[in-house]
Amino acid sequence: MAPTIPDCDFIRELGAGSTADVYLYRQHNLNREVAVKVGKSRQDRTFDEAFEKEAKIMAQLSAHPYIVSIYGSGLTNETRLPYLVLEYAPHGSYKEIMHSRRLSVSEVLDLGVKLSGALQTAHRHGIIHRDIKPANILVTSANQPALSDFGISTSIYEAKSRTGFSVPWAPPEVLTGKGGGTETSDIYSLAATLYGLLAGKSPYEYVFHPHTQNELARHIVADPLPKNAIPDVPKEVEQILLKAMDKDPDARYLSAQQFGRALQQAQEECGLNMTPFVAEDCDEFPPHHSMPQSSKGRFGAKVAMPERKHSKKPLVIAIAALAAVAIVISTFVFVVMPRMDSRKSDDRTQINTMQTPHNGGTDSGNTNSNSAKNGSKGRNGQKAAPKDDITSEDAGAAVPQATNLKGTSDGQNVTFTWSNPAPKAGDTYAWAEVQDGSEAPGSQTSIVKEPKVSLIVNNDKPQTCIQVSIVRVDGHMSATPAMACVVTK
């Protein structure tokens, strides 16, 4: 029986999962359909803290036009189960689209630019998605893509923790347990998703036809993707996707903005109109870009001129979402169909590369050495992808650690200040409260523009500690955060 949700009329069930059921309701006051996820049972404190984090993440990002919005949350009247009210996407997900047809090059490039902007915005807020795949890209009532399911997202400071990446879309460093996900891991998964939409299957399923998850993981870790594997895909597009999926994270695009700019340049080179790149503090188009007239591109029918005024969600959505989070904070994992791309890698995958037939390829160690030898060339000697508006000097330079981080307390508030030893235009600062050297339970990474943060003293704690990293305008950040503590009792 469907639960009673305040101010909502039940319509039908949308799906069921291990942790939550999803229903379609209509809100009385706004006369709109919404998706409501209801937890199956109350969880322990640690589990609730994880849900609190996701709800906060969604509230921060709801204003982005290509990220699913959160409208509210609460507890059901009868059973006091937590629920989440979300934007309803009536046209399913790109998983269903991928299984029904292959997308054209023009469709994939347009989708890639839009989702790169969504990803850049998330990374700008210190959030790593960690499970980008076709099933987590929904299609809204306006037939626009919307990135969903931040259930296993994490902050930049928790990237070393184990993750639930879905194997077909996961990068090698995650499958081997060398990392829990970074900005470049998200970029890999987005590129793998775009490749899959062109091919009809995830990249390594399409090329190697594995029979088991472990066999698939071994291919991802050890074997290179061949060139010209997908018919009718221009080399400039394939080159960009292969660079973004390089086995060496440092050889990929360093930010979602760089990836999006490369996709925009591919649109231009293919005779397609350029999709606006929508992200905080980023221009919609590269510098010196001149808008072409509407024309028939090489890889699609006549394409209309993109509107420079993109559809932004009202700020009231974000405000309402934050208010809703204050009522009760909970969240749930989206229900997905049972298939290889819906199973998680909850622990590191055991990979025996000696058992994998290489078909003329190299193992992961040789891949790294080949990348180093080839210099500006990518895998298999391919030329580097076209540069975007980020200079090679900026992209390769290490972001310094914040200096002179110190704090003072007046008994009620703690104020931390720090210095930026090499400031650049657009620099911001990611900070989070820490405890015992790691991010404190229930805390959330925040972004500030000035090198100063004030917190209310928690009388239950003997000291207040934070960590701070410098974040460049392209999303790259300090390799090691600065930390400082202030004794408060």
C-alpha positions in Angstrom: 0.0 0.0 0.0 1.4 3.4 -1.0 2.2 5.7 2.0 0.3 9.0 2.6 2.4 12.0 1.6 1.2 15.4 2.8 -0.4 17.5 0.0 0.0 14.7 -2.5 -2.3 12.3 -4.3 -1.0 8.8 -5.1 -1.1 7.9 -8.8 0.9 4.7 -9.3 4.1 2.8 -8.3 7.1 3.5 -10.5 9.5 0.9 -9.1 10.8 -1.0 -6.1 14.3 -1.6 -4.8 16.2 -3.1 -1.9 16.2 0.2 0.1 13.4 2.2 -1.3 10.2 2.2 -3.3 9.4 4.9 -5.9 5.9 6.2 -6.5 4.3 8.8 -8.7 2.2 11.4 -6.9 0.5 14.7 -7.8 1.1 17.7 -5.6 -2.2 19.5 -4.7 -0.8 23.0 -4.4 1.3 23.1 -7.5 -0.7 20.6 -9.6 2.4 18.8 -10.8 3.6 15.2 -10.9 6.5 14.3 -8.7 8.5 11.1 -8.0 8.5 10.2 -4.3 11.1 7.7 -2.9 10.1 6.1 0.3 12.6 4.1 2.5 11.7 0.6 3.3 12.8 0.9 7.0 14.5 3.3 9.4 18.3 2.9 9.3 21.0 3.4 11.9 22.7 6.7 12.6 25.6 6.1 10.1 23.2 5.3 7.3 21.1 8.4 8.1 24.2 10.6 8.0 25.0 9.3 4.5 21.4 10.1 3.4 21.7 13.6 5.0 24.8 14.2 2.9 23.0 13.2 -0.3 20.1 15.4 0.4 22.4 18.4 1.0 24.2 17.6 -2.2 21.0 17.6 -4.2 19.9 20.8 -2.6 23.1 22.5 -3.6 22.8 21.4 -7.2 19.1 21.5 -7.9 19.2 24.9 -9.7 21.3 23.4 -12.5 19.2 22.7 -15.6 20.7 19.2 -16.2 20.6 17.9 -12.7 17.4 16.4 -11.1 15.7 18.7 -8.7 14.8 17.9 -5.1 11.5 19.5 -3.9 11.1 18.3 -0.4 11.5 15.6 2.2 9.8 14.3 5.4 8.4 11.3 7.2 5.4 9.4 6.2 2.3 9.8 8.4 1.7 6.2 9.3 5.0 4.4 9.5 7.3 7.4 9.9 9.5 6.3 7.0 11.7 8.9 5.4 10.8 10.0 1.9 12.2 12.4 -0.7 10.2 14.4 -3.2 12.0 14.7 -6.6 11.5 16.0 -10.1 9.6 13.4 -12.1 11.3 12.4 -15.4 8.5 10.8 -17.4 10.6 9.7 -20.4 12.8 7.2 -18.6 16.5 7.1 -18.7 19.3 6.8 -21.3 19.6 3.1 -20.4 16.4 2.4 -22.1 17.3 4.6 -25.0 20.7 2.8 -25.4 18.9 -0.6 -25.5 16.5 0.6 -28.1 18.7 2.4 -30.5 22.2 4.0 -31.0 22.4 7.7 -30.7 23.8 9.8 -33.5 27.1 11.7 -33.2 25.2 15.0 -33.0 23.0 13.7 -30.2 25.9 12.4 -28.2 28.0 15.5 -28.5 25.0 17.7 -27.4 24.4 15.4 -24.4 28.1 15.3 -23.5 28.4 19.1 -23.4 25.3 19.4 -21.2 26.4 16.8 -18.7 30.0 18.1 -18.6 28.5 21.4 -17.4 26.5 19.6 -14.8 29.6 17.7 -13.7 31.7 20.8 -13.6 29.2 22.4 -11.3 29.2 19.4 -9.0 33.0 19.4 -8.9 33.0 23.1 -8.3 31.0 22.4 -5.1 33.5 19.7 -4.1 31.1 16.8 -5.1 32.2 13.7 -6.9 29.3 11.7 -8.4 31.0 8.3 -8.6 28.3 6.4 -10.6 27.7 8.1 -13.9 26.1 5.7 -16.4 23.1 5.7 -18.8 20.7 4.5 -16.1 21.5 7.6 -14.0 20.8 10.1 -16.8 17.0 10.7 -16.8 14.9 12.4 -19.5 12.7 15.2 -18.2 9.3 16.3 -19.3 11.1 18.9 -21.5 13.0 16.1 -23.1 16.2 17.3 -21.5 18.8 15.1 -19.8 19.1 15.3 -16.0 21.9 13.7 -14.0 20.4 11.8 -11.0 21.3 9.4 -8.2 23.8 11.0 -6.0 23.4 8.1 -3.5 27.1 7.2 -3.5 28.4 10.7 -4.2 31.2 12.0 -1.9 33.2 15.0 -1.2 36.6 15.6 -2.6 38.1 14.8 0.8 36.5 11.3 0.9 37.6 10.1 -2.5 39.9 7.4 -1.0 36.9 5.6 0.5 35.4 2.5 -1.2 32.8 3.2 -3.7 29.8 1.6 -5.5 30.8 2.4 -9.1 29.0 0.2 -11.6 31.7 -2.0 -13.2 31.0 -1.4 -17.0 31.4 2.3 -16.5 34.1 2.4 -13.8 37.7 3.5 -14.5 40.6 1.0 -13.9 41.9 2.8 -10.8 38.6 2.2 -9.0 38.3 -1.4 -10.1 41.8 -2.2 -8.8 41.2 -0.4 -5.5 43.8 2.3 -6.1 41.2 5.0 -5.6 37.6 5.6 -4.6 36.9 8.2 -7.3 38.1 11.7 -8.3 37.2 14.3 -10.8 39.0 12.4 -13.6 37.2 9.2 -12.6 33.9 11.0 -13.2 35.2 12.2 -16.5 36.1 8.6 -17.4 32.6 7.4 -16.6 30.9 10.2 -18.5 33.1 9.4 -21.6 32.3 5.7 -21.2 28.6 6.5 -21.1 28.9 8.6 -24.3 30.8 5.8 -26.0 28.2 3.3 -24.9 25.4 5.5 -26.4 27.2 5.5 -29.7 27.9 1.8 -29.6 24.8 0.4 -28.0 26.7 -1.2 -25.1 29.4 -0.1 -22.6 32.8 0.2 -24.3 34.4 -3.0 -23.1 31.2 -5.0 -23.5 30.9 -3.8 -27.1 34.6 -4.5 -28.0 35.4 -7.7 -26.1 32.0 -9.4 -25.4 32.9 -10.6 -21.9 30.7 -13.3 -20.2 31.2 -12.3 -16.5 31.7 -9.1 -14.5 35.2 -10.2 -13.5 36.2 -10.8 -17.1 34.8 -7.4 -18.0 36.8 -5.8 -15.2 40.0 -7.5 -16.4 39.5 -6.0 -19.9 38.9 -2.6 -18.5 42.1 -2.7 -16.4 44.4 -4.4 -18.9 43.3 -4.0 -22.5 43.2 -0.8 -24.7 40.2 0.1 -26.7 41.0 -0.1 -30.4 40.6 2.8 -32.8 37.7 2.9 -35.3 35.7 0.4 -33.3 32.4 2.2 -33.8 31.3 2.7 -37.4 30.6 6.2 -38.7 32.1 8.0 -35.7 34.5 10.7 -36.8 38.1 10.4 -35.6 38.0 13.7 -33.7 35.1 12.5 -31.6 36.7 9.1 -31.0 40.0 10.7 -30.1 38.3 12.8 -27.4 36.5 9.8 -25.8 39.6 7.7 -25.8 41.6 10.4 -24.1 38.9 10.9 -21.5 39.0 7.1 -20.9 42.8 6.8 -20.7 43.9 4.2 -18.1 46.2 6.8 -16.6 44.1 9.3 -14.8 46.7 12.1 -15.3 46.5 11.6 -19.1 42.7 12.4 -19.1 41.1 15.8 -19.2 41.9 17.5 -15.9 38.4 19.0 -15.5 34.9 18.5 -16.8 35.2 22.0 -18.3 38.2 20.9 -20.4 36.2 17.8 -21.5 33.2 19.9 -22.4 35.3 22.4 -24.4 36.8 19.5 -26.4 33.3 18.2 -27.2 32.3 21.7 -28.3 35.3 21.9 -30.6 34.3 18.5 -32.0 30.9 19.9 -32.7 32.4 22.8 -34.6 34.8 20.5 -36.6 31.9 18.2 -37.5 29.8 21.1 -38.9 27.3 21.1 -36.0 26.1 24.0 -34.0 27.8 24.4 -30.6 25.8 23.5 -27.5 26.2 26.0 -24.6 28.3 24.9 -21.7 26.3 25.6 -18.6 28.3 25.7 -15.4 29.0 28.2 -12.5 31.6 30.8 -13.4 32.1 29.4 -16.9 31.4 31.0 -20.3 28.9 29.2 -22.4 31.3 29.2 -25.4 35.1 29.2 -25.8 36.8 32.5 -26.4 36.7 33.9 -29.9 33.9 31.5 -30.9 31.7 32.9 -33.6 28.2 31.5 -33.7 27.5 29.9 -37.1 24.3 30.2 -39.0 21.9 27.2 -38.8 23.1 24.6 -41.3 23.1 21.0 -42.1 25.9 19.2 -40.3 27.9 16.2 -41.4 26.3 13.9 -38.8 22.8 15.0 -38.4 19.9 16.8 -40.0 19.5 20.6 -40.0 20.3 21.8 -36.5 18.7 24.8 -35.0 20.8 27.6 -33.6 21.2 27.0 -29.8 19.6 29.6 -27.6 22.2 31.5 -25.6 19.6 32.0 -22.9 19.6 28.5 -21.6 16.7 27.3 -19.4 17.8 27.8 -15.8 15.7 26.4 -13.0 14.4 29.0 -10.7 16.4 29.9 -7.7 13.3 29.2 -5.6 13.8 25.5 -6.3 17.2 25.5 -4.5 15.8 27.6 -1.6 12.9 25.2 -1.2 15.2 22.2 -1.4 17.4 23.6 1.4 14.3 24.3 3.5 13.1 20.7 2.9 16.4 19.3 4.0 16.0 21.0 7.4 12.7 19.0 8.0 14.2 15.5 7.7 17.2 14.5 5.7 17.1 11.2 3.9 17.8 9.8 0.5 17.7 6.7 -1.5 19.4 4.9 -4.4 17.5 5.0 -7.7 15.8 1.7 -8.7 17.6 0.2 -11.7 16.9 -2.8 -13.9 18.9 -6.0 -13.2 21.7 -6.0 -15.7 25.5 -5.8 -15.6 25.5 -2.0 -15.5 23.3 -2.0 -12.3 25.5 -4.2 -10.2 27.9 -2.4 -7.9 31.6 -3.0 -7.1 31.3 -2.7 -3.3 34.9 -3.7 -2.8 38.0 -3.7 -4.9 37.8 -6.2 -7.8 40.4 -8.9 -7.8 42.0 -8.7 -11.2 44.5 -11.3 -12.6 45.8 -9.7 -15.7 47.9 -12.8 -16.6 44.6 -14.6 -17.4 43.4 -12.0 -19.8 44.1 -12.5 -23.6 45.7 -9.2 -24.7 44.9 -9.4 -28.4 48.0 -7.4 -29.1 47.4 -4.9 -26.3 49.4 -4.1 -23.2 48.7 -4.4 -19.5 48.1 -1.5 -17.3 51.7 -1.0 -16.4 52.8 -0.9 -20.1 49.9 1.5 -20.8 51.4 4.1 -18.4 54.9 3.7 -19.8 53.6 4.1 -23.3 51.8 7.3 -22.4 55.0 8.7 -20.9 57.0 7.7 -24.0 54.6 9.2 -26.4 54.7 12.6 -24.8 51.8 14.7 -26.2 50.4 11.6 -27.9 47.7 9.6 -26.3 47.1 5.9 -26.2 48.3 3.9 -29.3 50.1 6.9 -30.6 47.0 8.9 -31.2 47.4 12.7 -31.3 46.3 14.6 -28.2 42.8 15.9 -28.3 42.3 19.5 -29.4 43.1 22.1 -26.7 40.4 24.1 -25.2 40.6 27.6 -23.7 42.7 26.3 -20.7 46.4 26.7 -21.6 48.7 23.7 -21.3 50.7 25.6 -18.7 47.6 26.1 -16.5 46.4 22.5 -17.0 49.7 20.9 -16.0 50.7 23.2 -13.1 50.2 21.8 -9.6 47.8 23.8 -7.5 49.6 24.8 -4.3 48.6 24.1 -0.8 46.9 26.9 1.2 49.4 28.5 3.7 49.1 30.3 7.0 45.9 28.5 8.0 45.1 29.5 11.5 42.0 30.0 13.7 40.8 32.1 16.7 37.9 31.7 19.0 35.9 34.2 21.0 34.0 31.5 22.9 31.0 31.5 20.6 32.5 31.4 17.1 35.7 30.1 15.6 37.2 32.0 12.6 39.8 30.5 10.3 41.9 32.5 7.8 44.5 31.4 5.3 46.7 32.6 2.4 46.9 31.7 -1.2 50.6 31.6 -2.2 49.9 31.8 -5.9 46.5 33.3 -6.5 44.9 33.2 -9.9 41.7 34.8 -11.3 38.6 32.8 -10.3 40.3 30.9 -7.4 37.9 29.6 -4.7 38.4 27.5 -1.6 36.9 24.1 -0.6 36.7 23.5 3.1 35.2 21.0 5.5 35.2 20.3 9.2 37.5 17.4 10.1 37.7 15.0 13.0 40.7 12.7 13.7 42.3 13.6 10.4 39.2 12.9 8.2 36.0 14.6 7.3 33.7 14.8 10.3 30.5 12.7 10.2 27.6 14.8 8.8 29.8 17.6 7.6 29.7 18.9 4.0 32.4 20.3 1.8 31.6 23.9 1.1 33.1 26.4 -1.4 33.9 30.0 -0.4 35.4 32.8 -2.5 37.4 34.5 0.2 40.1 32.9 2.4 38.0 33.1 5.6 35.5 30.9 7.3 33.5 31.3 10.6 31.9 28.4 12.5 29.7 28.3 15.7 31.5 26.7 18.6 30.3 23.1 19.4 30.5 22.9 23.2 30.5 19.0 22.9 33.9 19.1 21.2 37.2 20.1 22.8 38.5 21.6 19.5 37.3 22.7 16.1 39.4 21.6 13.0 39.0 22.3 9.3 40.8 21.4 6.1 41.2 23.8 3.1 42.1 23.3 -0.5 42.6 25.9 -3.3 40.3 25.3 -6.3 41.2 26.7 -9.7 38.6 27.9 -12.1 39.0 24.7 -14.2 38.1 22.6 -11.2 41.6 21.3 -10.4 42.6 21.7 -6.7 45.4 21.3 -4.2 46.8 17.8 -4.0 46.9 18.0 -0.2 44.6 20.1 1.9 45.9 22.4 4.7 44.6 21.6 8.2 44.4 23.6 11.4 42.6 23.3 14.8 41.4 25.7 17.5 40.9 24.5 21.1 37.5 25.6 22.2 37.1 24.2 25.8 
